[in-house]
Amino acid sequence: MEGCTFCSIVKGDVPALKVYEDNDFVGFLDIAPLNEGHVLLVPRIHYRWTWDVPNFGEYWEAAKKIAQAQIKGLNANMVEFLTHGMDVHHAHIWIVPIYANENFIDSKTRNNFDEGKMMDISEKIKKAL
């Protein structure tokens, strides 16, 4: 879709730290993460809402793979999934690791990690997949 940031990331026109790719979905680190290792999983084809994705079950299976890699590679205690879909009008699942002494994520608090830290995080997730 013209002007969609996530479509541009999928096509490679906008840089992103991709941690997961298959024939249907792409996962990449959020540039303003809720927590260390926050991944956005999007379908390659533009759909407005998560429930519009025809292979909905496969979409969540891909999210599960990423979550398991976050637990293994980043030592997260658990993972939270969110599907707000208000900021970018392209279906996306937020896959947010939760660490020790955290019970949930405040979706209004964003972090900013330097490029080196973000690259390290992405490598740890990819290695654990």
trRosetta pair geometry for C-beta under 8 A, 3 or more apart (Angstrom, degrees):
i j d omega theta_ij theta_ji phi_ij phi_ji
1 4 4.3 65 77 -16 99 131
1 7 5.3 -176 42 -37 69 156
1 46 4.2 147 -15 -158 107 175
1 90 7.2 -167 38 -88 128 104
4 7 3.8 70 83 9 113 112
4 8 6.7 177 92 -12 59 83
4 46 5.9 126 37 -114 173 130
4 88 7.1 96 -160 -175 80 100
4 89 7.1 -101 -116 72 102 79
4 90 5.2 100 -170 -57 126 126
5 8 5.6 -59 -153 36 32 113
5 9 6.5 34 150 -21 66 102
5 14 6.4 -23 -162 22 71 171
5 88 5.6 -89 49 -126 112 129
5 90 7.6 -141 60 10 69 134
6 9 5.4 -46 -147 32 38 114
6 10 6.4 43 152 -21 65 101
6 40 7.6 -114 -113 136 115 135
6 42 4.8 -165 -176 -133 129 167
6 46 7.7 133 87 -107 104 85
6 88 5.5 113 -24 150 112 142
6 90 3.9 -145 51 75 136 153
6 92 6.5 -140 -105 -65 155 124
7 10 5.6 -50 -150 34 33 114
7 11 6.4 27 153 -13 65 108
7 46 5.4 -17 -80 -71 118 113
7 90 6.4 -162 -36 -101 80 148
8 11 5.8 -57 -145 42 31 108
8 13 4.3 -82 -163 71 84 111
8 14 4.1 64 123 -7 110 111
9 12 7.7 41 180 -73 30 24
9 13 7.7 -84 -61 54 22 70
9 14 4.9 -53 -75 72 63 105
9 15 8.0 -17 -123 101 78 11
9 16 4.6 33 -148 -15 113 142
9 26 7.0 -179 120 112 99 142
9 28 6.2 -116 171 19 136 159
9 42 7.5 92 76 44 122 147
10 26 5.2 175 -111 16 80 150
10 42 6.6 -109 -64 98 113 122
10 44 5.2 146 -162 -135 137 62
16 28 4.0 14 150 -171 125 153
16 29 7.1 177 180 48 84 69
16 31 7.9 -98 -123 -55 82 100
17 28 5.8 133 75 -163 50 86
17 29 4.4 0 72 23 113 115
17 118 5.7 -170 -21 151 161 104
17 119 6.6 -144 -119 -96 134 52
17 121 7.9 73 132 78 152 93
17 122 4.2 -116 166 -75 120 151
18 21 6.0 22 167 -46 131 108
18 26 6.1 -56 -133 -171 115 99
18 27 6.8 109 -160 80 68 51
18 28 4.7 -48 -96 -92 54 93
18 122 7.6 77 70 -158 26 128
19 27 5.1 -58 66 107 87 102
19 28 6.4 150 7 -109 78 34
19 29 6.5 88 -26 -43 116 79
19 39 5.9 -82 45 -116 136 127
19 66 6.9 93 105 -131 119 105
19 69 7.6 172 157 107 120 146
19 122 5.1 -138 -81 -149 97 79
19 125 4.4 -3 -158 100 137 129
19 126 5.3 -134 -150 -62 71 81
19 129 7.5 157 160 -44 85 133
20 25 7.1 -8 121 113 107 99
20 26 6.9 155 92 -162 70 35
20 27 3.4 29 47 37 109 118
20 28 8.0 -130 39 -50 71 45
20 39 7.3 56 11 -172 116 144
20 41 7.0 -16 71 -110 132 98
20 62 6.7 139 149 -179 140 100
20 65 6.9 132 -129 99 141 115
20 66 5.4 -82 -32 -84 153 106
20 69 7.9 168 -70 29 116 155
20 125 7.8 -77 -41 139 92 115
20 126 7.8 -164 -63 -101 57 72
20 129 6.5 164 -97 -106 91 149
21 25 7.4 -167 -140 96 39 56
21 26 5.2 6 -106 -113 80 74
21 27 7.3 -138 -58 27 49 71
22 25 5.6 23 47 48 94 80
22 62 6.4 -131 19 -110 132 124
23 44 7.6 -86 149 -1 42 146
24 43 6.1 -39 164 -142 82 81
24 44 5.8 -135 -167 10 31 107
24 45 7.8 -43 -152 7 72 94
24 55 6.3 -49 -159 63 164 139
24 58 6.5 49 65 120 155 130
24 59 7.5 -101 124 -82 125 71
24 62 7.6 -143 80 -45 102 150
25 41 5.8 13 179 -177 123 94
25 42 6.7 161 -153 83 75 36
25 43 5.7 -53 -98 -106 73 46
25 44 6.6 -119 -79 -26 21 80
25 58 7.9 -172 -20 129 125 94
25 59 6.4 140 -78 -124 138 66
25 62 4.7 98 64 140 155 173
26 41 7.4 171 87 -149 37 54
26 42 5.7 -18 62 62 85 86
26 44 6.2 95 -16 -79 102 75
27 39 4.9 18 -179 174 106 123
27 40 6.9 171 -148 84 59 42
27 41 4.4 -19 -96 -97 91 79
27 42 7.7 157 -87 17 42 63
27 62 7.2 -171 -43 154 119 108
27 66 5.2 -167 -143 -92 167 143
27 95 7.3 -15 -144 27 123 136
28 39 6.8 151 77 -152 20 77
28 40 5.9 -19 63 57 73 89
28 42 8.0 -22 19 14 97 106
29 33 6.7 -47 -179 -68 88 121
29 37 7.5 -90 -118 -146 99 28
29 38 6.8 87 -156 77 68 63
29 39 6.1 -55 -94 -100 44 63
29 40 7.8 57 154 13 8 82
29 118 5.8 161 113 -163 161 100
29 121 6.5 95 -105 98 141 121
29 122 5.6 -90 -31 -77 127 101
30 33 4.5 129 76 -88 105 68
30 34 7.3 30 71 -2 154 73
30 38 4.4 -39 28 110 121 110
30 39 7.0 -162 -19 -110 84 12
30 40 5.3 104 -73 -30 85 102
30 94 7.3 16 -57 -130 140 92
32 110 4.2 1 164 -172 101 133
32 111 7.1 154 -173 59 52 45
32 112 6.7 -19 -123 -82 70 74
33 36 6.7 101 114 -89 147 22
33 37 7.3 117 -162 47 152 27
33 38 3.5 161 -147 33 99 124
33 96 7.7 152 -171 -122 90 92
33 110 6.9 129 70 -157 28 72
33 111 5.1 -29 74 53 82 103
33 113 7.1 -3 30 2 121 111
34 38 5.0 122 36 -93 76 147
34 94 7.1 53 6 -180 133 134
34 96 5.0 -21 71 -128 124 137
34 105 4.9 55 153 180 129 136
34 106 7.6 -176 -159 72 102 51
34 107 6.2 -37 -113 -120 135 51
34 109 6.8 88 -146 81 70 72
34 110 6.6 -58 -88 -107 48 55
34 111 7.2 83 180 4 6 96
35 38 5.4 122 53 -54 62 101
35 96 5.3 97 33 -173 113 96
35 97 5.7 -135 108 68 125 72
35 98 7.0 26 125 -91 178 43
35 99 7.1 -176 -174 -6 130 100
35 102 7.7 92 -114 -176 143 173
35 105 5.9 -102 -30 -112 120 122
35 111 7.0 90 -102 -2 20 136
36 74 6.7 176 118 -162 102 134
36 97 6.7 -49 83 65 68 123
36 99 7.5 28 47 -37 109 133
36 111 7.2 -44 -61 80 61 165
36 113 7.0 86 -110 -58 82 146
36 121 6.1 -145 -178 -111 85 135
37 70 5.1 125 156 -136 137 107
37 74 4.7 -30 -71 -80 155 169
37 76 6.8 -122 72 -56 154 128
37 96 7.7 123 92 -151 80 42
37 97 4.4 20 80 8 128 130
37 121 5.3 -148 -82 -169 67 117
37 124 7.8 -69 -101 81 112 117
37 125 6.3 144 -144 -65 99 120
38 94 6.6 -19 -168 -166 99 93
38 95 7.2 153 -158 79 49 53
38 96 4.9 1 -114 -110 88 79
38 97 7.3 -121 -69 19 52 76
39 66 5.4 -120 80 174 157 139
39 70 7.2 -135 -3 -67 121 125
39 94 7.7 143 79 -161 48 45
39 95 4.4 -17 64 62 97 107
39 96 7.9 -161 30 -71 60 42
39 125 7.0 143 -66 -154 132 164
40 92 5.0 -11 -170 -171 100 127
40 93 7.3 147 -158 71 50 46
40 94 6.3 -26 -100 -99 68 57
40 95 7.6 -178 -84 18 19 82
41 59 7.4 140 130 -173 121 80
41 62 6.1 159 -164 113 140 110
41 63 5.3 -148 36 -89 163 82
41 66 6.3 -155 -68 1 127 157
41 92 6.5 147 70 -157 45 67
41 93 4.6 -14 56 55 103 99
41 95 6.0 51 -15 -16 111 120
42 90 5.9 24 -146 130 126 113
42 91 6.5 135 -142 89 71 68
42 92 4.7 -28 -85 -98 86 88
42 93 8.0 -171 -69 20 44 67
43 46 7.6 172 86 -85 100 14
43 47 5.7 32 50 15 141 109
43 53 5.2 176 -53 -116 144 117
43 59 6.7 -46 -72 -107 99 115
43 90 8.0 -144 49 171 80 92
43 91 5.6 25 11 73 107 120
46 90 5.6 -77 -137 -124 81 99
46 91 8.0 147 -166 14 43 87
47 50 7.8 111 105 -97 120 16
47 52 4.0 -177 -180 97 117 115
47 53 5.2 -176 48 -72 163 65
47 90 7.2 89 61 -160 47 59
47 91 4.4 3 82 -11 96 128
48 52 5.7 73 50 0 74 157
48 85 7.7 81 155 -178 64 129
48 89 5.8 -25 -138 175 79 87
48 90 7.3 -76 -118 -107 30 28
48 91 6.6 65 94 -49 20 82
49 52 4.6 107 60 -10 77 104
49 85 5.9 47 -121 -166 66 167
49 91 5.7 44 130 -93 14 94
50 53 6.2 -38 -172 3 43 113
50 56 7.6 87 153 -130 75 94
50 59 7.2 166 -165 137 85 152
50 83 4.6 -45 -15 -156 152 136
50 85 6.6 -128 -20 -62 91 134
50 91 4.7 138 -81 -154 44 103
50 92 7.3 -87 -76 46 95 21
50 93 6.3 87 -114 -67 130 84
51 56 6.7 16 -136 -109 47 132
52 91 6.2 -142 52 -64 99 133
53 56 5.3 129 86 -85 91 63
53 59 5.0 67 114 -54 151 150
53 91 5.5 178 -47 136 107 169
55 58 4.1 -12 151 33 110 121
55 59 6.2 136 102 -29 73 86
56 59 5.4 -51 -151 27 32 119
56 60 6.8 22 156 -10 64 103
57 60 6.0 -59 -153 40 33 104
57 61 6.4 36 149 -22 66 105
58 61 5.3 -50 -145 34 36 116
58 62 6.5 41 153 -21 65 99
59 62 6.0 -55 -158 32 28 110
59 63 6.7 29 144 -18 62 105
59 93 7.2 141 158 -22 102 134
60 63 5.1 -46 -146 35 41 117
60 64 6.4 50 150 -25 66 99
60 93 7.7 139 -100 -84 62 163
61 64 5.5 -47 -150 30 34 117
61 65 6.8 40 149 -22 62 98
62 65 5.7 -47 -154 28 36 114
62 66 6.8 33 150 -16 64 102
63 66 5.8 -56 -153 36 34 110
63 67 6.3 36 150 -21 67 107
63 81 6.3 58 167 -116 139 127
63 93 5.1 -44 -100 107 133 156
63 95 5.6 -174 -156 -81 87 125
64 67 5.5 -54 -146 36 32 114
64 68 6.4 32 156 -18 66 104
65 68 5.9 -56 -150 36 29 109
65 69 6.5 27 151 -17 63 107
65 129 6.4 50 160 -141 104 90
66 69 5.6 -57 -151 38 33 112
66 70 6.4 37 150 -23 67 103
66 95 5.1 65 105 121 126 169
66 125 7.0 14 -155 -173 78 120
66 129 7.5 -14 -100 -99 50 105
67 70 5.6 -51 -149 32 33 113
67 71 6.6 33 153 -18 64 102
67 79 3.9 -152 -145 56 103 166
67 81 7.5 -50 -77 -64 134 101
67 95 5.6 -124 -71 -162 81 118
68 71 5.7 -50 -149 35 34 112
68 72 6.2 25 154 -10 66 110
68 128 7.7 -160 119 143 69 108
69 72 5.7 -59 -141 46 31 106
69 73 5.3 7 169 1 71 121
69 125 5.0 79 132 -163 118 69
69 126 7.7 50 -179 -68 144 12
69 128 3.9 137 -154 99 76 104
69 129 4.6 -10 -94 -74 142 64
70 73 6.4 -58 -117 52 20 94
70 74 5.1 -26 -168 30 61 121
70 76 5.0 4 139 12 93 140
70 79 5.7 100 74 -90 135 123
70 95 6.9 -176 -23 142 147 107
70 97 4.4 -149 166 -76 127 113
70 125 6.1 -2 -81 -114 64 101
70 128 7.6 170 -41 85 19 147
71 74 7.3 -37 -82 55 8 80
71 75 7.5 26 -177 -135 42 13
71 76 4.9 -87 -100 64 51 91
71 77 7.7 -55 -128 109 90 3
71 78 7.4 13 -97 -106 111 22
71 79 6.6 -92 -53 -34 96 108
71 97 7.3 177 -70 -125 52 104
72 128 4.1 160 91 -159 111 126
73 124 4.0 144 166 154 110 83
73 125 5.1 175 78 -90 153 35
73 126 8.0 105 -117 36 165 35
73 127 6.0 132 -117 68 123 88
73 128 3.1 -121 -50 -22 108 141
74 97 5.5 -46 91 -119 141 171
74 121 7.0 28 -97 -145 120 82
74 124 5.7 104 -70 122 73 134
74 125 6.8 -1 -35 -73 108 79
74 128 7.8 -99 -12 -4 67 158
75 99 7.5 49 106 -126 81 94
76 79 6.1 67 122 -69 145 78
76 97 3.4 -113 -100 -160 146 110
76 98 6.0 93 -173 54 103 42
76 99 5.8 -85 -127 -81 64 64
77 98 5.6 -64 60 101 93 84
77 99 6.0 114 -1 -147 96 23
77 100 5.9 126 -44 -70 127 49
77 102 7.4 167 36 55 127 89
78 97 7.8 148 88 -157 36 54
78 98 4.8 -11 68 55 81 115
79 95 6.0 -3 -180 -174 124 80
79 96 6.6 146 -163 74 70 42
79 97 5.6 -40 -104 -100 79 49
79 98 6.5 -172 -92 8 23 85
80 94 7.7 -8 107 111 84 99
80 95 8.0 158 79 -156 47 36
80 96 4.7 -24 63 67 93 101
80 98 5.7 79 -20 -42 100 114
80 104 6.7 94 -89 -143 149 66
80 105 5.5 -151 50 5 155 116
81 93 5.9 -22 -160 -175 98 107
81 94 6.8 146 -159 78 43 64
81 95 6.1 -7 -104 -102 75 62
81 96 7.6 178 -80 22 27 79
82 93 7.4 142 70 -166 43 57
82 94 4.0 -10 58 54 95 119
82 96 6.8 19 4 -1 108 121
82 105 8.0 -96 -34 68 134 128
82 107 6.7 142 -130 -102 167 129
83 92 7.4 171 -135 90 68 50
83 93 5.6 -30 -88 -109 89 66
83 94 7.1 -158 -70 16 37 81
84 87 7.2 49 103 -2 121 88
84 94 7.2 25 10 -9 94 126
84 107 7.4 133 -52 -173 140 148
85 88 7.7 -85 -152 72 49 59
85 89 7.3 65 175 -121 84 43
85 91 6.7 -19 -112 -119 120 43
85 92 6.6 157 -95 43 73 78
88 92 6.6 40 75 1 113 139
96 105 5.3 -28 131 -33 148 163
98 102 4.8 -146 -169 97 87 117
98 103 7.5 -9 -170 170 137 6
98 104 7.2 -37 -113 -106 136 23
98 105 6.7 -123 -91 -48 94 93
99 102 5.4 67 60 13 61 124
102 105 7.3 32 172 -74 127 62
105 109 7.8 -138 179 55 76 100
106 109 4.4 52 89 7 112 111
113 117 4.0 -110 173 92 114 130
113 118 5.2 145 96 -56 112 82
113 121 7.3 65 104 -13 163 138
114 117 5.1 93 57 10 72 104
114 118 7.1 -139 99 -5 35 92
115 118 5.6 -57 -146 39 32 112
115 119 6.2 32 156 -20 67 106
116 119 5.8 -55 -148 35 29 110
116 120 6.4 31 153 -20 63 106
117 120 5.6 -54 -150 35 31 114
117 121 6.4 34 152 -20 65 105
118 121 5.7 -51 -148 35 32 113
118 122 6.4 31 154 -19 65 105
119 122 5.8 -53 -147 36 31 111
119 123 6.4 32 154 -20 64 106
120 123 5.9 -56 -149 35 29 111
120 124 6.5 29 154 -20 63 106
121 124 5.9 -57 -152 34 30 111
121 125 6.6 26 154 -15 65 105
122 125 5.9 -56 -151 37 33 109
122 126 6.2 30 155 -17 68 109
123 126 5.7 -55 -142 40 31 110
123 127 6.0 33 158 -22 66 108
124 127 5.9 -53 -144 35 27 111
124 128 6.4 20 158 -14 61 112
125 128 5.9 -67 -151 40 29 107
125 129 6.8 43 151 -40 64 97
126 129 5.8 -42 -156 8 35 117
